[in-house]
C-alpha cells in the first residue's frame, strides 16, 4: 500500500461519527426490567443509546465494563458516573457512543442491588 492510501485510511478512522445517521437503540427502564434486555451492537458501530425511565422513581443503567471500553464524546462521557447513567423519574437521555472494537458480552444491571436481584439485568453484546 502506498503512503497516500494509508493516510486516507487513518484519516477516515479518526473522523468523528455522523451522529445524525447513527443507529438509535432505545432502552426502556421499568420497575424491574430493561426492554430490550439484550442490546446487540456491531464492533466499532456508532450508536445513539436512548435511555427512557418510564417510572416515577429514579433508575440507573449500570454497565461499567462496557462504558469503560466504549468511545464517547466528552459531553456523553459526563453522563456516566461510576459506570452508570442515572435517570430521574420520567427522564429520557441520549448517550452517543462507538461500540468497542473487539467482540464481547457486557453485563447490564440496575445500579441498585435489590432491583438487580429482582431481575433488572441484561446484557450488551458486541459482535
Secondary structure, DSSP 8 states (H G I E B T S, - for coil): --HHHHHHHHHHHHS---TTTSEEEEEEE-SS-EESSEEEE-TT-EEEEEEEE-SSS-EEEE-HHHHHHSB--HHHHTT-BTTEEEE-TT-EEEEEEE--SS-EEEEEE-SSHHHHHTT-EEEEEE-
